[in-house]
Amino acid sequence: MMQRILQDMYIEPDLLAELNEEQKQILFYKIREEQVRRWNERERRDPSHDVKKSDRRGIQWLLGSDGDVWVWVMGEAPGDKPFEDIVEKLMEERARKQAQREAQELRRVKEAEIEKKFRDAMAKEKARFVAEKWKEETDDRKAAKQEEEEDRIREELKKCEEVERQRGEEEIRQTEERRAKELYISLKQEEKRSERDDKEWQEQLRRSKAADEEMKCKARRARDEYKRQSLRAIEKGLVAGLSGLFHKTHLNGSGHNRRHGTATEHPSPPAEASHSSGASSVWIRPPRPNSRESIIRWFKEEQRPRRAGYERSSNTIAPWFHGIISRQDSEALLVNAAEGCFLVRVSERIWGYTLSCRTTSGFKHFLIDASGDYYSFLGVDQNRHATLADLIDFHKEEVITTSGGELLQDPCRPRSSPADYGGLFQ
């Protein structure tokens, strides 16, 4: 399973969801390690890899007196105004220009009103004089007096118009000043709101950085865990080397199983679990389980001959083995159990099992890959165990992950008697 994931550089989302945080981090570490390996291999094959460094183009940063990249920060260089003064000046200028634009528009409207008002007044006076002219005598003295009266009225109207215009200009000026102050206050309030938003953003940024740092710590722990388990596997002598072990064991019928360099005798598995080439057709196992029937067939044809689910030295089904049950059922069984209590169930996601255990903070579920001829935690444990019972016994003495400190203690037994294993042993 792990080889296929590294080959495809892809893990299906529902399978990824089955992994806990430690498994995910170590799996990502392995995938990244494989990516680097492929990159280095491609670099070695690429002819352009041999190009001299002197022929490569690049950029050179301007350095400061401290030897680091030179950076100019506005407001901090000699002669720069403080940032607060610059912001204050910009806000005042912005408010003033906005008030001027509004005053100009108000001035245009006011001027149009004044022109219309006195234009209409002048037109009325002219009409009145024209209407009365035919009634008056046409001597020169009266005509001159009439023209003088017209000039006088015209001058008075102009004076009134000028007074009205000055009064309107003063009103506009006061409105402009008042509006500039209002806009300035509004900009200051907006700045304060922006500061509050900036503080909230800074807090969110701090939390995000803390989460990133926590993720980095987990990644570092996963990398250290990966190295530690690799070294532990070498020390225990359990790395690889198990190909053909089951094949030899069951062909010879010896019933012997190697663990930690010792041999332990096992009784032969039940007769109905052995292969019978004449009794059943050849079954080609799909990449992943696609039905409950395929899981049952896989278990009967491949796992029972390897004594999966049995005690180490008897034909008794192990108390920690629960057959085909769901994740929710396993947590319901462990909910009131003590820390370290565990059970093993057949996985519906991969050809293997899921180890569910009770921890101080809740539950943890570890996928056990059994698609090959060994048993190993998917993405966590580098040890390859000959039998499922070997893996369980090993982690009664060795923690699964150093970060979590999961140590298997008491098995969680099935509630019903006789237990229902989902048809695996029928």
C-alpha positions as a printed Julia matrix, in Angstrom:
426×3 Matrix{Float64}:
   0.0     0.0     0.0
   2.78    2.46    0.94
   4.72    1.63   -2.24
   1.63    2.36   -4.33
   1.04    5.7    -2.55
   4.66    6.75   -3.13
   4.52    5.58   -6.73
   1.33    7.54   -7.5
   2.21   10.45   -5.18
  -1.46   10.45   -4.22
  -3.58    9.23   -1.34
  -7.34    9.19   -1.61
  -9.13   11.71    0.67
 -11.24    9.12    2.48
  -8.14    7.05    3.21
  -6.26   10.15    4.39
  -9.14   10.92    6.73
  -8.55    7.56    8.44
  -5.01    8.6     9.47
  -4.34   10.5    12.67
  -2.04   13.52   12.81
   1.16   11.55   13.44
   0.43    9.2    10.55
  -0.34   12.1     8.23
   2.85   13.97    9.09
   5.09   10.96    8.63
   3.3    10.05    5.41
   3.84   13.59    4.09
   7.48   13.36    5.14
   7.89   10.14    3.17
   6.18   11.64    0.12
   8.42   14.71    0.33
  11.46   12.46    0.66
  10.4    10.6    -2.48
   9.88   13.9    -4.32
  13.41   15.01   -3.45
  14.79   11.67   -4.56
  13.01   11.94   -7.91
  14.16   15.54   -8.33
  17.8    14.64   -7.68
  17.54   11.73  -10.08
  16.08   13.97  -12.79
  18.77   16.58  -12.17
  21.44   13.94  -12.69
  19.83   12.89  -15.97
  19.3    16.47  -17.23
  22.19   17.59  -19.53
  21.72   21.19  -18.4
  22.75   20.08  -14.93
  26.41   20.19  -16.07
  26.29   23.88  -17.06
  28.95   25.83  -15.24
  27.76   28.03  -12.44
  29.57   31.0   -13.98
  27.4    30.69  -17.09
  24.17   30.89  -15.13
  22.37   34.2   -14.95
  21.26   35.61  -11.68
  20.68   38.75   -9.63
  22.71   40.43   -6.94
  21.09   42.31   -4.09
  22.36   45.69   -2.92
  23.75   45.18    0.57
  23.71   47.57    3.5
  26.48   48.37    5.97
  25.43   45.4     8.08
  26.0    43.03    5.18
  22.32   42.24    4.88
  20.04   43.16    1.95
  19.55   46.96    1.91
  15.96   48.0     2.6
  14.55   51.52    2.84
  11.65   51.9     5.26
   9.63   55.08    4.84
   9.86   57.28    7.94
  12.99   55.61    9.33
  15.66   57.0     6.99
  17.54   60.23    7.96
  15.5    63.3     7.06
  12.24   61.4     6.74
   9.2    62.74    8.54
   7.65   60.42   11.13
   5.07   58.11    9.66
   2.35   59.53   11.92
   3.03   63.09   10.67
   2.89   61.92    7.07
  -0.44   60.19    7.65
  -1.83   63.24    9.48
  -0.81   65.53    6.62
  -2.3    63.23    4.02
  -5.61   63.09    5.88
  -5.77   66.89    6.16
  -5.01   67.27    2.47
  -7.56   64.66    1.55
 -10.27   66.35    3.66
  -9.41   69.8     2.27
  -9.59   68.67   -1.37
 -12.87   66.89   -0.81
 -14.36   69.99    0.86
 -13.12   72.17   -2.02
 -14.79   69.93   -4.55
 -18.06   70.08   -2.64
 -17.75   73.88   -2.24
 -17.1    74.34   -5.95
 -20.25   72.43   -6.76
 -22.2    74.46   -4.21
 -20.75   77.7    -5.66
 -21.84   76.71   -9.16
 -25.4    76.04   -7.96
 -25.51   79.3    -5.98
 -24.25   81.36   -8.92
 -26.9    79.88  -11.17
 -29.58   80.77   -8.62
 -28.35   84.4    -8.31
 -28.12   84.9   -12.05
 -31.59   83.53  -12.54
 -33.02   85.61   -9.72
 -31.72   88.99  -10.95
 -32.15   88.17  -14.61
 -35.84   87.6   -13.92
 -36.04   90.85  -11.87
 -34.43   92.88  -14.65
 -36.78   91.37  -17.22
 -39.79   92.3   -15.12
 -38.62   95.91  -14.77
 -38.06   96.25  -18.51
 -41.5    94.86  -19.19
 -43.03   97.3   -16.78
 -41.32  100.28  -18.42
 -42.32   99.14  -21.88
 -45.93   98.74  -20.78
 -46.07  102.19  -19.24
 -44.11  104.02  -21.94
 -47.04  104.42  -24.32
 -49.09  106.12  -21.57
 -46.5   108.79  -20.82
 -45.87  111.92  -22.76
 -43.09  111.82  -25.27
 -41.23  115.01  -24.29
 -37.5   114.76  -23.9
 -37.48  115.63  -20.24
 -39.82  112.81  -19.28
 -37.97  110.37  -21.53
 -34.64  111.32  -19.93
 -36.13  110.93  -16.49
 -37.43  107.53  -17.45
 -33.98  106.43  -18.64
 -32.42  107.73  -15.42
 -34.96  105.74  -13.44
 -34.08  102.63  -15.44
 -30.35  103.17  -14.83
 -30.98  103.68  -11.11
 -32.99  100.51  -10.81
 -30.37   98.62  -12.82
 -27.6    99.83  -10.49
 -29.62   98.88   -7.43
 -30.22   95.43   -8.86
 -26.5    95.01   -9.54
 -25.67   96.1    -6.01
 -28.21   93.66   -4.63
 -26.79   90.96   -6.87
 -23.24   91.64   -5.62
 -24.39   91.65   -2.0
 -26.22   88.37   -2.59
 -23.14   86.91   -4.26
 -20.87   87.97   -1.38
 -23.3    86.59    1.17
 -23.46   83.31   -0.77
 -19.64   83.15   -1.05
 -19.31   83.61    2.71
 -21.84   80.86    3.34
 -19.96   78.58    0.92
 -16.62   79.38    2.63
 -18.05   78.56    6.06
 -19.63   75.4     4.68
 -16.29   74.4     3.14
 -14.44   74.86    6.44
 -17.11   73.02    8.38
 -17.13   70.21    5.83
 -13.32   69.93    5.87
 -13.42   69.49    9.66
 -16.2    66.9     9.39
 -14.26   64.96    6.76
 -11.08   65.13    8.84
 -12.9    63.78   11.91
 -14.44   61.05    9.77
 -11.02   60.08    8.43
  -9.61   59.97   11.98
 -12.47   57.72   13.09
 -11.88   55.54   10.08
  -8.2    55.37   11.01
  -9.12   54.25   14.53
 -11.42   51.59   13.13
  -8.62   50.55   10.82
  -6.29   50.32   13.82
  -8.8    48.11   15.61
  -9.16   45.98   12.49
  -5.37   45.93   12.22
  -5.1    44.7    15.81
  -7.63   41.97   15.08
  -5.73   41.09   11.93
  -2.47   41.04   13.9
  -4.1    38.7    16.41
  -5.31   36.44   13.62
  -1.84   36.57   12.1
  -0.34   35.65   15.46
  -2.67   32.69   15.79
  -1.94   31.65   12.23
   1.81   31.84   12.89
   1.35   29.86   16.09
  -0.61   27.23   14.17
   2.09   27.15   11.49
   4.76   26.79   14.16
   2.77   23.98   15.78
   2.5    22.28   12.38
   6.25   22.69   11.89
   6.85   21.14   15.31
   4.62   18.23   14.39
   6.48   17.83   11.1
   9.81   17.86   12.95
   8.51   15.32   15.45
   7.26   13.2    12.56
  10.67   13.36   10.89
  12.42   12.44   14.15
   9.87    9.67   14.69
  10.53    8.37   11.18
  14.29    8.26   11.81
  13.89    6.77   15.28
  11.62    4.0    14.07
  13.94    3.23   11.18
  16.86    2.85   13.6
  14.72    0.85   16.0
  13.65   -1.44   13.18
  17.28   -2.05   12.25
  18.19   -2.74   15.89
  15.31   -5.16   16.27
  16.18   -6.9    13.01
  12.65   -6.55   11.68
  13.26   -4.53    8.51
  12.02   -6.14    5.31
  13.4    -9.66    4.85
   9.97  -11.15    5.49
   9.11  -11.86    1.84
   8.48  -15.56    1.48
   8.33  -16.12    5.25
   4.66  -17.1     5.26
   5.05  -19.03    2.06
   7.84  -21.16    3.55
   6.06  -21.52    6.87
   2.84  -22.85    5.42
   4.36  -24.92    2.66
   6.56  -26.74    5.17
   3.68  -26.92    7.63
   6.11  -26.2    10.42
   3.91  -23.63   12.05
   7.0   -21.74   13.18
   7.08  -17.96   13.35
  10.2   -15.8    13.71
  10.19  -12.83   16.02
  13.18  -11.09   17.52
  15.43  -13.85   16.27
  13.54  -16.67   18.06
  11.2   -19.38   16.81
   7.82  -20.03   18.41
   5.65  -23.0    17.49
   2.06  -22.38   16.38
  -0.64  -24.91   15.72
  -1.8   -25.22   12.14
  -4.68  -22.89   11.16
  -8.18  -24.29   10.77
  -8.56  -26.51    7.76
 -11.32  -24.44    6.13
  -8.96  -21.43    5.96
  -6.34  -23.11    3.75
  -6.16  -22.63   -0.02
  -7.74  -25.24   -2.22
  -6.94  -24.73   -5.88
  -9.53  -27.25   -6.96
 -12.33  -25.93   -4.76
 -12.24  -22.23   -5.58
 -11.44  -20.09   -8.58
  -8.41  -17.82   -8.69
  -9.3   -14.46   -7.14
  -7.6   -11.3    -8.36
  -7.54   -8.86   -5.5
  -8.53   -5.28   -6.45
  -6.34   -2.35   -5.28
  -8.79   -1.59   -2.46
 -11.74   -3.36   -0.85
 -14.88   -2.72   -2.9
 -17.44   -4.72   -0.9
 -17.94   -6.56    2.35
 -17.87   -9.85    0.44
 -14.42   -9.04   -0.98
 -13.15   -8.29    2.54
 -14.46  -11.59    3.87
 -12.93  -13.52    0.95
  -9.59  -11.75    1.37
  -9.54  -12.57    5.07
 -10.45  -16.21    4.58
  -8.08  -16.86    1.69
  -5.09  -14.74    2.74
  -5.3   -13.82    6.42
  -6.57  -16.93    8.19
  -3.7   -19.01    6.79
  -1.4   -16.4     8.36
  -3.23  -16.76   11.68
  -4.49  -13.16   11.65
  -6.73  -12.52   14.63
  -5.52  -15.58   16.56
  -3.56  -15.86   19.76
   0.13  -16.49   19.26
   0.28  -20.09   20.44
  -3.28  -21.4    20.19
  -6.26  -21.64   17.88
  -8.17  -19.22   20.14
  -9.25  -15.93   18.61
  -7.4   -13.08   20.32
  -9.5   -11.05   22.79
  -8.46   -7.82   21.06
  -9.74   -8.94   17.64
 -13.28   -7.74   16.79
 -13.64   -8.64   13.12
 -15.62   -6.26   10.91
 -16.97   -3.37   13.0
 -17.19    0.35   12.29
 -15.11    3.18   13.72
 -18.11    4.41   15.7
 -18.66    0.94   17.21
 -15.02    0.72   18.24
 -15.17    4.09   19.99
 -18.4     3.07   21.73
 -16.59    0.0    23.08
 -13.6     2.06   24.26
 -15.43    5.1    25.6
 -15.4     3.96   29.24
 -12.13    2.04   29.02
  -8.84    2.99   30.67
  -5.93    4.55   28.83
  -4.06    1.97   26.76
  -7.1    -0.26   26.2
  -7.22   -1.32   22.55
  -8.87   -3.46   19.9
  -8.2    -4.47   16.3
 -10.83   -4.41   13.57
 -10.76   -5.23    9.88
 -10.38   -2.08    7.8
 -12.86   -1.23    5.08
 -10.43    1.25    3.48
  -7.32   -0.84    2.84
  -6.32   -4.49    2.76
  -5.48   -4.55    6.43
  -6.7    -3.61    9.86
  -7.28   -0.66   12.16
  -5.86   -0.55   15.66
  -8.14    1.58   17.86
  -6.89    2.59   21.28
  -8.02    4.76   24.17
  -5.87    7.76   25.07
  -6.07   10.49   27.7
  -7.51   12.89   25.11
  -9.91   10.48   23.38
  -9.29    7.86   20.73
  -6.61    7.11   18.16
  -6.91    4.89   15.12
  -3.87    3.47   13.31
  -4.17    1.73    9.94
  -2.25   -1.56    9.66
  -1.15   -2.42    6.13
  -1.45   -6.15    5.41
  -1.44   -6.0     1.61
   2.01   -7.62    1.43
   3.47  -10.55    3.33
   4.01   -8.56    6.52
   2.12   -6.3     8.96
   3.09   -2.67    9.46
   1.43    0.59   10.48
   0.64    2.7     7.42
   2.76    5.83    7.52
   4.01    5.36   11.09
   5.83    2.19   12.03
   8.87    1.15   10.01
   8.88   -2.29   11.63
   7.55   -5.11    9.5
   6.07   -7.88   11.6
   5.55  -11.47   10.56
   2.12  -11.76   12.15
  -0.59   -9.47   13.44
  -0.01  -10.83   16.95
   3.7    -9.91   16.63
   2.77   -6.28   15.92
   0.42   -6.15   18.9
   2.91   -7.75   21.3
   5.71   -5.49   20.05
   3.76   -2.37   20.93
   2.99   -3.63   24.38
   6.67   -2.94   25.02
   7.41   -0.15   22.51
   5.3     3.0    22.05
   3.67    3.49   18.65
   4.83    7.14   18.43
   7.13    9.0    20.79
   5.02   12.15   20.52
   1.83   10.35   21.55
   3.38    7.71   23.82
   0.71    5.15   22.86
   1.47    1.87   24.62
  -0.92   -1.06   24.27
  -2.06   -2.47   27.61
  -5.39   -4.21   28.11
  -7.39   -5.69   25.21
 -10.98   -4.55   24.79
 -13.04   -7.72   24.59
 -16.21   -8.12   22.49
 -19.4    -7.51   24.44
 -21.5   -10.32   23.03
 -20.87  -13.99   23.68
 -20.29  -15.68   21.36
 -18.7   -12.77   19.56
 -19.85  -11.74   16.1
 -16.87  -11.3    13.78
 -18.92  -10.45   10.7
 -18.68  -13.85    9.05
 -14.87  -14.02    8.98
 -14.64  -17.37   10.75
 -17.67  -19.11    9.29
